[in-house]
């Protein structure tokens, strides 16, 4: 089971990722993109967010790259299946149509990837700063954890 602090951190990470998705939705709808196009952007960002959250959550103290070095036989199959899912759903017209999605422009792919990295990557910065301070407990960055019980 997760400790209270770990549960709080997971809720905070998920909440910030959700806010990132809502910002993407707002951005594309305000710019006059169709609901189908906006849905495609947000759906893809959601899948990428979940992949990043999965890898970020593997360790509370080490970054994604270091955590990837720890042997886990399911890491690569999960990553490949997720990437395959994104490819199938975006590039096979029949599947894309079943989900009500459309083809995205390259710029918008970069936008949703950037939003996903920022909305999940902030915790990696916190981990790096904590590691640099030599402490495992929150120090001057504790203000980021105000919602964590």
N, C-alpha and C positions, 0 to 999 in steps of 0.2 A: 504494500500500500504506500501511497504517497504521504509525506509529512504535510502538515498544514502549510508550511512555507512553500513546498514544492507545488502543492495544489494551487495556492495563490498565484505563484509565478506562472503556472500553466494557464490559469484563467486570464491573467494579465496579458500573456503572449497572445492567446486566442482573441481577446478583446481588441488588442491593437491591430491584429491581422484583419479582424472584421471591420474595423474602422477604415483600414486601407482599402478594403473592397468597396465599402460605401462611398469613399472618396472617388474611386475609379468610376463607379456607377454615376455619381453626380457629375463628374467631369465630362463623361461621354454624352450623357443625356442633355446637359446644358449646352453642349456644342452642336446639338441637333442630329446626333447619330441615331439610327433606328434602334428600336428596342432589341431586335434580333442581333444587331452588331454589338450593342452594349452588353447583352447577355453573353455573347461569345467572349468578349474581353474579360468580364468578371468571372465567368466559369473557368477560363484558362488560368486566371490569376488565383482562383480558389484552389485549383489542383496544384499549382506551383507552391502556393502558401503551405498547403498541407505537406508536400514533400519536404520543404525547408523546415517546417515545424517538427516533423518527424526526426530529421537529422539534428536539428538544434537541441531537441529535447533529450537526446541520448546521453548528455552529460550536463550537469549543472555548473561545472567549473571549467571544462575544456571546450574549445571551439569546434565547429563542424569538421574542419580538416583533421584535427587531432582525433576527434571521435571516430572519423572514418577509418583511421588506422587500426582501431581496436577491432579485432576479428569478430565478425558476426556473419554467419552464412546467409542470413536473409537480407542483408543490406543491398547487395547488388541485384538480386532478383526483384526486390520491391522497387528499386530505382528504375530498372529496365522495364518492368511492367507498367509503372506510372508513365514513363516516357513513351512507351508503346501505345498506351491508352490515349495520350495527348495527340500523338501522330494519327492514330486511327480516327479519332473523333473529329479532327480538324481537316484531314486530307481525303477521307472517303466520303463522297457526296451523300451516299445513302445513310450512313451513320450520322453525319453532320445534320442532315435533314430530320432524322428522328429526334434529335435533341433541340431542333429549332435554332441551330447555329449557322453562321455564315463565315466566309473567308475574311481573314484580317489582313490589313496592310502591315508591312514590316515595321513602320514607325510605331504603330499601336501595339505590336508584339513587344517592342522594346519598352514601351510605356508600362505595360502590365508586368513585364519581368522586373523592371526597376521598382515599381510599386511593391511587388512581392518581396524583393530583396530588402527594401527599406522597412516594410512593415513587420518583417520577421528578423531582419539582420540587426536591429538595434540591440537585441539581447546578446548577440555575439560581441558587440562593442563593450557592453557591460562586463561580460565574461573576461574579455581581454584586459580591461582596466583593472578588474579585480585580481587577475593573475599577475599583472604588472606590479600591483601594490603588495603582493606576497600574502594577501589575506584571502580567506575563503568566505568570510562573513562580509555583509555589506558595510562599506565605510562611507566615504563622501558621496557615493552613488545611491545611498539608501533612499533618497527622495524619489528615485524611479520606482521604488517598491512600496509606495504609500498605500496601495490597494491590497498588498499582501498581508494577511493576518499574522 
